[in-house]
Amino acid sequence: MKFLTFVVVLVGWILSLSLHEFSHALVAYYGGDTSVKEKGYLTFNPLKYTHPVYSLLLPLIFLLLGGIGLPGGAVYIETARLRSRKWISAVSLAGPASNLVLAILLGVILRFAPVTSNGVWPGLAFLAFLQVSALALNLIPLPPFDGFGAIEPYLPNSIRMAMAQTRGMLPFVVFFLLWNVPLVYENFWGLVTLLAQIAGVPLRLAALGLNQFRFWG
């Protein structure tokens, strides 16, 4: 049963990662960056979106450590081709929007299906919770998260340049704060829990899914 949950979550997460990146690419295509089609980003092929380290290894490590959904796709958007700043923002927000839609969809299924603590249900509940955590994490207004990508076109060049210099370091700062500063930890997971409840995710079943996901424990 635990191994089944592990498979459901892992496969579901890879598919949701593909949906996240596909959403970025689809909006970019309509916004003017037609190169995404040539790169194969509109095929919904997970192999086009995955990187062995950033898309698989690191997200899996974060899942094991703290049950947090870390998107790690590899879609390269040529923002210079996009028609306006609004399109740049829309491309950035498209990915988190897909996590939100998937979380709501899974929440509806879990609310109306004959859910039990057996079978695929704990895995689906945990997967839904991961979508919400990915949504909250991605909307942080710091690079390289999508939340920053949405506001970056409207920032002064001086701020954008300053942020660019710290782009590679900021994710580690964010994760350090999430795990080591109680106030940050409590507020982040409090927000994720609230959003998950609104989306209809059964929290106890999601917690069971997290425990079963760690099938070796």
N, C-alpha and C positions, 0 to 999 in steps of 0.2 A: 504493500500500500504506500509506504514511504517513497519507494523508488518510482512508483507511478506518479506521485505528486511532483517529484524531482523532474521527471520527463515532461509533464504537463507544463510546469513553470518554465523550464529551460526552452522548450520548443515554442511555447507561447511568447516568451520574452523575445526570442529571435524574430518571430513573425511581427511582433509589435514594434520592434526596432526597424524592421523593413517598412512598416506602415508609416512610422515617424519620418523616416528619411524620404520615402516616396512622396509624402505630403509636402515636404520642403521642395522636392524636385518638381512636383506637379504645379504648384503655385509659381515657382520660378519660371517654368515653361510658359505659362500664360502671362507672366509679367515681363517676358522678353528674352529670357535666357534659354534659347532653343538648344543650346549645346548639351543640356541635360538629356535630351533624347538621343543624341549621338553617343553619349557616354553610357547609355543603357540604363539610366536611372528611372525610366518610366515603364519598366518591364515587371516591376515588383519581384525581382529576383534577389533573394537574400545575399547571394554571392556578390552582387554589385554594391551592396551597402556595408558589408562586414569587413572588418580589419581584424586579423588574428589576435592582436593585443588590445586595441582600443574598443573593438566591438564585442569580443568574446571573453578574453582573459580578465580584463579589468572589471567589466560589469559583473562577471561571475564572482570575482573576489569581493566586490561590494555587496552582492547578494548574500554571500556566505558570512560576511562580517557583520552586517547590520540590516539586511533586508531592505536595502534602498535601491530603487531603480535608476541605474546610471546609463543613460543613452550614450552610445559610443559609435555612431554611424560614421560613414566616410563619404558623404556627398559633398562635392565641391561646386559651389554656385559662383558663377561669374557675375558678381553684383553690378559691375560696370554696364552690363547689358540690360539690367532691369530699368523699366521706364521711369520710375520715380522713387522717392523715399518711401512712399506708402507701400509700394510693392516690396521694397527691401524689408520693411517691417512685417508685411504679410507673410513673406517667405519664412522669416524667423518664427512667427507665431503659428505657422501651419503645423509644425512638428508637435509642440505641446497640445495643440487643439486635437490632434489625432489621439494622443494619450487620454485626453478628457473624454472624447467620444467612445473610445474603447472601454474606459472605466465605467461610463454610464451604461453602455451596452451589456457589459458583464454584470453590472449591478442589477439591471432589469432581469436578466436571466436568473441570477441568484435569488431574486426576490420572488419570482413567479414559478420557478421550476421546483419539483419535489426534492429539495436539497437535503442531503444527509452528510454525515461526517465520513462517509465511505466514498469510494470511487474517485472521480475527477474533481469533485466539488471543493475540497480544501485547496487544491492546486489552483482552481479558477478564482477562488476568493482571494488567495494570496497574490495571484497575477493581477487581479483588479486593484488591489491595494498598491502594488508596485507601479501601476499606471498613474495612480494619484501621486505617489511620491516622486515619480519622474516628472509629472506636471509641475509640482511645487519646486522641485530642484531646477528645472529648466527655466522657470520664470524669474530666477534670481537675476537682478539687473547688473550683473558683472560678467566680463568676458571669461570664458568663451561660451557662456550659457545663452540660450535663445532669448531670454529676457533682455539681455544687453543688446543683442542683435536687433531687437525691435525698436529700441530707443536710440541706438548709435547714430543713425542718419540725422538725428535732430540735435546732436550734441556739438558744441564748439570743437574746432579742430584741435585745440590745445588739450582738451579733456580726452579726446579720442586717441591722440598720440601718447598721452600719459598712460592710458589704459592699455594701449598696444604693447608698451614696454613691460607691463606686468602680467600680460595675458597668460603666459605659461605657468606662472606661479600662483595666480589667484584660485584656481580649483583646489589646490592643496591647502590653501588658507581656509577656504570654505569648508572642506571636509575636516580639517583640524578643529575648527570652531564647532562643527556639528557634533563631533565626538568628545570634545574636551571642555566645552563651555556649557554648563547646565542650562543657562538661560536660553542660549541659541538652540540647544538640543530640544528643550521642552517646547519652545515656541514653534519650531519647525515641525516636530512630530505632532504637536497639538493641532496645527493647521492641517497636516496630512490626514489625521484622524477625523477631524471635522468634515473635510471635503469628502473623505471616503464614506462617512455616514450619510452625507447628502446624496452621494451617488448610489446609495443603496447597498454598499459592501457590508456583509455581515462580519464584524470585526473578530468575533470569537472564532469563526470558521477560517478567517484569514490568518489568525494567530496559529491555529492548528496547521494550516498549510505551511506556514513558516517553519514550524517544528518538524513536519514531515519532509519538507524540502531538504533539511539537514538530516538525511536518512542514515548517515553513518554515526549520528550521535546517540 
